[in-house]
């Protein structure tokens, strides 16, 4: 899914996310609902549900590119488009989302 005006590389896969997190190159934003996040999330992900994002932009870190994750990749694409318009040009959606992360055998943190 592409949005008009999006720069290339609006999506990354779980392998790239894993590499970039390990290198400390990116921040991770989880845009699912709190109950989904508690069920299992990528370690270090900041939770801001997609519907709350417009009111909570000031909470987002700006020191590194922001990677956006949800359950499967749909909400994160919407959030990525929104964030790029709002001044986060390097934001990227994680293709496959948390479900893809889990399918790849990577761990999640549960609360």
CORGIHU-V437035 format. One record per residue. N is the residue number from 1. RES is the residue in three letters. PHI is phi in whole degrees, -180 to 180 (999 if undefined). D_LAST is the distance of its C-alpha to the last C-alpha in Angstrom with 2 decimals. Layout:
N;RES;PHI;D_LAST + N;RES;PHI;D_LAST
//
This chain:
1;UNK;999;31.73 + 2;UNK;-120;33.53 + 3;UNK;-116;34.09 + 4;UNK;-57;37.44 + 5;UNK;83;37.63 + 6;UNK;-69;34.59 + 7;UNK;-76;35.22 + 8;UNK;-58;34.91 + 9;UNK;66;31.66 + 10;UNK;-75;29.48 + 11;UNK;-133;27.29 + 12;UNK;-129;26.02 + 13;UNK;-97;24.74 + 14;UNK;-64;21.75 + 15;UNK;-63;24.14 + 16;UNK;-66;25.26 + 17;UNK;-59;21.81 + 18;UNK;-58;20.93 + 19;UNK;-61;24.29 + 20;UNK;-72;24.05 + 21;UNK;-66;20.59 + 22;UNK;-61;21.91 + 23;UNK;-84;25.04 + 24;UNK;71;23.31 + 25;UNK;-88;25.31 + 26;UNK;-138;22.88 + 27;UNK;-107;20.04 + 28;UNK;-119;17.43 + 29;UNK;-116;16.67 + 30;UNK;-99;14.34 + 31;UNK;-105;16.27 + 32;UNK;-80;14.36 + 33;UNK;-76;13.35 + 34;UNK;-58;10.20 + 35;UNK;-65;9.42 + 36;UNK;-70;10.14 + 37;UNK;-60;8.09 + 38;UNK;-63;4.72 + 39;UNK;-67;6.64 + 40;UNK;161;7.25 + 41;UNK;-142;8.94 + 42;UNK;-67;11.61 + 43;UNK;-53;11.02 + 44;UNK;89;12.61 + 45;UNK;-72;12.67 + 46;UNK;-88;13.43 + 47;UNK;-94;12.52 + 48;UNK;-144;15.72 + 49;UNK;-55;16.37 + 50;UNK;-54;19.80 + 51;UNK;-70;21.54 + 52;UNK;-92;20.69 + 53;UNK;-55;21.83 + 54;UNK;-59;25.48 + 55;UNK;-89;24.75 + 56;UNK;-123;22.38 + 57;UNK;-56;24.41 + 58;UNK;-65;25.12 + 59;UNK;-82;21.51 + 60;UNK;-78;21.78 + 61;UNK;-70;22.72 + 62;UNK;-122;26.24 + 63;UNK;-80;26.81 + 64;UNK;-145;25.98 + 65;UNK;-57;25.95 + 66;UNK;-103;22.98 + 67;UNK;-100;21.45 + 68;UNK;-115;19.91 + 69;UNK;-130;17.52 + 70;UNK;-136;16.60 + 71;UNK;-82;16.33 + 72;UNK;-126;19.93 + 73;UNK;121;21.78 + 74;UNK;-80;23.53 + 75;UNK;-63;21.71 + 76;UNK;-68;21.45 + 77;UNK;-66;25.23 + 78;UNK;-62;25.89 + 79;UNK;-63;23.78 + 80;UNK;-62;25.55 + 81;UNK;-59;28.91 + 82;UNK;-58;28.20 + 83;UNK;-66;27.09 + 84;UNK;-64;30.15 + 85;UNK;-65;32.38 + 86;UNK;-90;30.84 + 87;UNK;104;31.60 + 88;UNK;-116;28.99 + 89;UNK;-65;31.44 + 90;UNK;-98;29.43 + 91;UNK;-61;26.30 + 92;UNK;-144;25.59 + 93;UNK;-87;23.54 + 94;UNK;-92;21.73 + 95;UNK;-63;23.66 + 96;UNK;91;21.74 + 97;UNK;59;18.42 + 98;UNK;-64;15.06 + 99;UNK;-61;16.79 + 100;UNK;-66;19.50 + 101;UNK;-60;17.32 + 102;UNK;-66;15.89 + 103;UNK;-59;19.50 + 104;UNK;-78;20.80 + 105;UNK;90;18.93 + 106;UNK;-83;16.74 + 107;UNK;-80;13.28 + 108;UNK;-126;9.98 + 109;UNK;-98;6.79 + 110;UNK;-114;3.78 + 111;UNK;-124;0.00
//
